[in-house]
Amino acid sequence: MIEVNDKNDLHAQLAQNGKVVALFYSSWCPFCRSFLTAFNKQAQKDGSAVFLKVRVDEDENPLWEEYSLEAVPSVIFFEKEEVSRRLDCELGAGLNEKQFREWLQTF
């Protein structure tokens, strides 16, 4: 499991790896804290991609705008540095393990 905290680190990881599942989260978010366990569990089971945790704690982090993040947690699947698909939480609802597992099975 790789954790990145800024745009440069994220882009370096995307350039090094063909398939990346990136969780965008904030340490202050209760929905993110509860989803981290599910994300980590699936990352250990799934060898089809590199799993990243991307912390976006500050509102001024440019990744919010670059990836049109309206809320966290959000998971984005990248292929060859391009966004292929995403799983965004609903405001005030977060994500759960079942949603994430089903989403991973679609590719």
NORMO-V881853 format. One record per backbone hydrogen bond with DSSP energy under -0.5 kcal/mol. NH is the residue of the N-H (numbers start at 1). CO is the residue of the C=O. If there is no record, write none. Layout:
NH/CO + NH/CO
//
This chain:
2/51 + 4/53 + 10/6 + 11/7 + 12/8 + 13/9 + 14/10 + 15/11 + 16/12 + 17/13 + 20/78 + 21/50 + 22/20 + 22/76 + 23/21 + 23/52 + 24/22 + 24/74 + 25/23 + 25/54 + 29/26 + 30/28 + 33/29 + 34/30 + 35/31 + 36/32 + 37/33 + 38/34 + 39/35 + 40/36 + 41/37 + 42/38 + 43/39 + 44/40 + 45/41 + 46/42 + 47/45 + 50/19 + 52/21 + 52/50 + 53/2 + 54/23 + 54/52 + 55/4 + 55/53 + 56/25 + 56/54 + 61/58 + 64/61 + 65/61 + 66/62 + 67/63 + 68/65 + 69/64 + 70/68 + 73/24 + 74/24 + 75/87 + 76/22 + 77/85 + 78/20 + 78/76 + 79/82 + 80/18 + 82/79 + 84/77 + 85/77 + 87/75 + 89/73 + 90/94 + 93/90 + 94/90 + 100/96 + 101/97 + 102/98 + 103/99 + 104/100 + 105/101 + 106/103 + 107/104
//
